[in-house]
Amino acid sequence: MQQRKVFAALAACRTAAMGGHLQHCTTCDTQTPVYNSCGNRHCPKCQAGDRATWLEARSRELLPVEYFHVVFTVPHELAPVAAAHPAVFYNLLFRAVRETLLQVAATPRHLGAQIGGLMVLHTWGQTLELHPHVHVIVPGGGLSPDGTRWISCKPGFFLPVRVLSRLLRGKLLAFLRGVYDRGELRWTGGLAPLSDPPQFARFLAPLYAKEWAVYAKPPHNGPEQALKYLARYTYRVAISNERIESLENGQVTFRYKDYAHGHRCRRMTLTVHEFLRRFMQHVLPRRFVRIRSFGLLANRGRDEQLAHCRQLLDCTEREAVAETSELLRNASADEDSRRCPACGQGTLLLVARTPRPRQSELVASTYQLRIFDSS
């Protein structure tokens, strides 16, 4: 049902079905309809404003230290489990990433500090297949165990990725084993054999021997660019409109980067039903939080912790970067503009308004499209 609601919102976004208002030009008498946005977090057309607002808020929290971008990826064998139990699996993945970073950073031979960071969940690859991974932006250092000094990491090096990879592997598989033993998972369809405990153990066994992919690198050009880099991920959806090249004869053609062959730009053509199936598997459970903070940057006590860190680093609160203000201006330009698009001189005045439809009305309209029919 959640997927149907998302599809209904995306299909109606900025169309007459979503309602809107009619504007009249004071100079050329042109009437211009302006339709409402759906505002759904899975919509590629409705994310710029939220992203800019988020970036402005986070930019004021930056510390004058090196920042690192860390990516945690789970093996493709776990994708069916994520698809069957998204809320459980993604919550466990967030927990495993958070505990892995905090534990390794607290180890004296690695850093010996209390750290914090921002995590963003992505569930897709370039071809829209299920590919769960978590992006993290984290300052290159943290507070000493007694909180009396700032401990910086080595320049250009945060934490050993092999240690992070193996600890993540152990934690996530242990968490999965725990929820399985407590009977919190239900197995149906092709995963039905996993309801047998010996079979589930055999399923997990090869994953303990596999190396899991973890990437860590300092972003270029300072902390502002690091945050700006993460901002591109915060409100991104599985595919942008710009990547879709054509829709003809029931076939969708889109561009993707082939990372396995030198980041080459390639094209893929799928049937409409397969394209929608791939896109809709990235719809998150209702009210699921996909942007999370932890450690020093956790919501509870974040302001106090940052103030203490700035005191130890002998700096004051950073002002929002100029790029942030520019993003905000660009994001709100379409909404705030009152100039007539026809003559370019007149002012648009509101003359009529159509209310937004109820969610149930939008969902009902998707039944007529027969997009989700098994036939």
N, C-alpha and C positions, 0 to 999 in steps of 0.2 A: 504493500500500500504506500510506503514511503517513496518508492521509486515512481509510482504512478503520480503522486503529488508533485514530485520534482519535475517529471516530464510535462505535466500540465502547466506548471509555472513557466518553464523554459519555452514551451511552444507558444504561450500567450504573451511573453515579454515584449513590451513596446509595440503591441498590436491593439486593434480596437477591442479585442476580447478582454484585455486587461483594464479597459476604461481609460479615462484621461480627461483632457479639456480642450476646448476650441479657443484659439486666439485670433484676434482681428487686428490687422495693421492699420494704424492711424493715418498712414500716408497713401498706400496703394490699395487699400480695402481688401487685401488678400486675407483669406481665412486659413489658418494653419492648425491642423490637429496635432496635439502632442499627447502621445500615449504613455501610460504609466509603465515603469520598470517593475519586474517581478520581485527584485531584491533577494532572490534565492541565492544561497552561498555556492550553489553548483552552477550558476549561470555565468558564462564567460563575458557577458555584457554588463554585469552589475557589480564588479569588484573594485574598480579603480578608486572610487570614493572611500570605501572602507580601507583599502590598502594605504592610501595617503594619510588618513586619520591615524591608523595604527602606526605608521612610520613616524609621524610627528610625535606621538606619545612616547614611543620607544627611543627616539633619538635624544630625548632629554634625559635618558637614563645611561647614556654612554659614559664609559670611564676612559681616561687617557692612557690606554694600554693596547697592546696588540690583541686582535680578535681572531678567532679561528672558526672555520666552517667544518663541521664533522657530519658525515652521513653514515647512518647505520642501515644496512640492507639485510633482509632475511632471505634464505634460500627459496627458490621457486617451488620446492616441494611443499612448503607451508602455505602457499597461496590458496589451495582448496579449503584449508582450515580457516583462513581469514575470510573467505567468501561465505562459508557456512556459519561462522560465528564472529561477525565483524566487531561488534561492541566488546566482546570478551577478549578477542585476539588483539585488537588495537590498544585496549587499555593495558594488557599485559606487556605489549611491545613498548609503550611509553614508560611503564614502570621499570622494565629491564634496562632501557636506555638510560633513564635517570639514575638508577642505582649503580649501573656500570660506571658512568662518569664520576659520580660522587665517590665511589669506592676506590677507583684507580687513582683519582686525584688526591685522595686523602692518604694514600700510601707514601711514606716518607721517601722511598727511593725513586719515586716518580715525580711527585710535586709536594706532597705533604701539606695540602691546603684545602680549605673549604671553598668550593667554587659554586657558580650558578650559571644558568644559561636559558635560552629560549628554544623550544622544540616545535617543529611543524611536521605533521603527518602528511605524506603523499602515498597514494595507493596505486599509481599507474606508471607504466613505461611509455615510451614514445609511440608504440603501436596500440596503446590503450589496453594491453593485457594487464592483469592484476600483478602488481609489483610493489608490495608494501616496503616503505623505507621512511626513515625519520631524518630530517635536516635539523641540525643544531648549530646555533651561533653562541659561542662561549668566550668570555674574556680569558686572556692568556695569563691566568694567575688567580689567586684567591687569598682569603684570610688565613693566618696561621691558626693552629688549633686553639690557642688561647685568645685569639682575636685581637692581638696587640700590634700586629704588623702585616703588611702586604707581601706576599710571596709571589714573585714573577716566575713564569716558566722560561726555559731557554729561548732565545730569539729564534723565531721560525719553527719552533718545535713545541707542541702542546703535550700530548701523551702518546705512548707507543700504541700504534693501531693494532698490532698483533695481540697485545694484552687486552685491549678493548674488545676485539673481535671474539676472543675465546671466552672472556667473561660474559659478554652478551649472550653467546651461544649457551653457556651453562645456565644462566639465569632464566632466559626465555623458555628453554626446554623444561627446566624445573618448574616454572610457573604453569606451563601447559600441563605437565604431569599432575600438578597439584589440583587444578580445576577439574581435570579428568577424574582423578580419584574421588573428588567430592561429588561427582555426578552432575556437574554443572553444564556438561556438553551433551547434546543430542545429535546422533549421527543418522542421516537418512540418505537415500539415493545412492550415488556411487561411493559415499563415505560410510555406508552402513557397516561394512566389515570392521571398521575401527571401534565399534561398540564392544568388540571382544578385547579384553585387556592384553592378552599375549600379542594379538595383531597390532594393537596400538603401540606396544613396546617395540615390535619389529619395525614399525613405521618410523619411530623416533631414533632408533639405533644408528642408522647411517648419518643422521644429521649431527651427531656428536663427533663424528670423525671428519666432517666436512669443514673447510675453512670458510668462515662467513666474511662477507665484504664490508670493510669499514674504511672510510676515506677521511683524512684529516689534512687540512691545508690552511695556512693563513691567507685570507683574502688580501688583495692588493689595495694600496692607497688608504690605509688607515681604517679606524673603526666605523666611520660614517659609511664608507663603501661596503663594509661587512654587513652593516644593518640594511643598507639599501639592497644588497644582494639577497638577504633573507626576505626582505619585503616582497620581492618578486615571487617568492614561494608561498607567502602567507595566504594570499587570496587567489592563488592560481587554481584552475580547474583542469580536468583531464586533457582537454584540447581547446585551443582558442579558435575563434572564427577565422583568423588569418591563415591557419594551417589547412583549412578545408578549401579545396580547389574547385570541386564540382559535385553536383548531384544530378545524375542523368540516368534514366532508364532503371531506376531502383538501385543504382550503384553510387557509393560515396568514395571520392578520391581525396586523399589528404597527404600532406608532407610529413616526414618524420626524419629524425637524425639516427643514422646507423652507427652507434657508438662502437660496435665491434669491428668496424671497418673505417677507422679514421674520421668519425663524425660526419660521414658523407650524408648529404641530403638526398633522400629517396622518396618515392611515392608508393602508396598502398591503396588498393581499391577493394572495398568490402561492400556486401549487400547492405541495404538500409537496416535490415533486421539485425545483422551481425554487428554493424556499427553501433546501433543503439544498445545491443546487448553488452558490448564492451564498455560503452560509456556509462550505462546505468549500474554496472557492478561497482562503480566508484562512488555511488551515492552513500553517504555516511548515515548511520542510525540517527534518529531524531534526537536533537539536543546533545549530540556527541561533540566534545570540545577537541578540535584538531590543532589548536595552538596553545601550548602549555609552557609555563616557566617552572624552574626548580632551583633549589639551593638558595644562593644569595639573592636571586631574582624572583623567588617565589612571591606570589601576591601578598601573602601575609608577612608583614615586616619588611617589604622590599624598600620602602623609602628610608627607613631607619638604617638598613644594611648598606644601602648606597651612600647615604650621608657619612657613615662610618668609614667606608672605603675611600671616599673622596678626602676625608680628613687625613687618613693614613698616606694617601697619594699626594697630599698637599695641593689640591685643586678645588675649584668651585663647580657648581652645576653647569653643565655644558648647555649652550643654547642650541635650539634646533638648527640643523644644517640648512643652507640655502636651498639645496635640492628638494628638501621636504616642502618648503613653502611653494616652490614651483610645482611640485606634484599636486599639492592641494589646489592651487589656482587652476591647473589644467583639468583636474578631476571635476571641479565644480563649474567650469566655464559653461558647459552645455546647460546645466540647470539654472544658472544665474542670468544667462543671456536673455535679453528682452528685445533684441534687434530683429527686425523682420528679415528672414532668409531670402525673400523674393526681391525686395527693392534695396535692402541693406541700409535703409535710412529711417523707416518708420519704427514706432514703438508698438510692441504686441500687447494687446489688452485682453484679459480674460472675458469671454462672452458666454461660455457654456461649460458645463462639467458633467462627466459621466462617471458614476461611482465604480470602484473596484468590484468585481464579482466575488462571491464567496468561494472559498476553497473547494467546496463540494460541487459548485457549478463548473469550475475549471476541470476538476477530475472527471466529472461526468462527460465532458466534451471529448476526453481522450478515448473513451470507449468507441466513439464513432470512427476514430482513426484506425482502430483494429491493429494498432502497433504491437500490442502485447499478445495478440492471439497466437496460440501455438501452431496454428495452421500457416 
